[in-house]
Amino acid sequence: MAVTVSLVFLFGLVLFFLLRHGSLSAGAAFTAVMFGFFLASTGAAGPINEMAAAVVQAIPTP
């Protein structure tokens, strides 16, 4: 759960800065958010969460 919240915050922050600097249009941002929302309700959500957790665990902590 903590990994999911952290990734949502990270991707939201990146999306915010892309929108702020004009690198991404509002329509593209809406499309990206809706894609993520609907992807989370499919069967692909489990493997994606597992992969993200594995990547986070592979990163060494200081």
N, C-alpha and C positions, 0 to 999 in steps of 0.2 A: 504494500500500500504506500509506503513512504517513497519508494522508487517511482511509482506512478505519479504521485503528487509533485515530486521534484522534476520529473520530465515534463509534466504539464506546465509547471512554472517556467522551466527553461525554454520550451518551445513557444510559450506565450510571450516571453520576454524577447526572443528573437523575432517573432512575428510583429511585436510592437515596434521594435527598432527598424525593421524593414518597411513597415508602413510609415513611420515617422520620417524616414529619409527618402521616401518616394521610390524605393526599390521594388515595391510591391503595391499593386493597386488594391483598392478595397474589395473589388469583385473577386480577385484572386485569393485574397485573404479569407473571404467568406466561403469560397469554394474549398479551400484547404481545411477550414474549421468544420464544415459540413462533412467533408470526406472523412475526417478523423472521427467525428461523432458517429457516423453510420458504420464505419469500419469497426468501432468498438462494440457494436451490437452483433457482429458476425462471429463466425467460428474462428476467424483469424486473430481475434483479440487475445486469446490464451497464449498461442505461440509467440506473438509479438511481446507480450508482457514477460514471458519466460526469457526471451532473447535479451530484452532490455535489462532484466535482472542479472543475467549472466554477464553481460558487458560491464555493468556496474560492479559486480563482484570481482571481475578480472582486473579492475583498476586498483593498483596498490594504494593503500592508505599510508600517509606519512606518520 
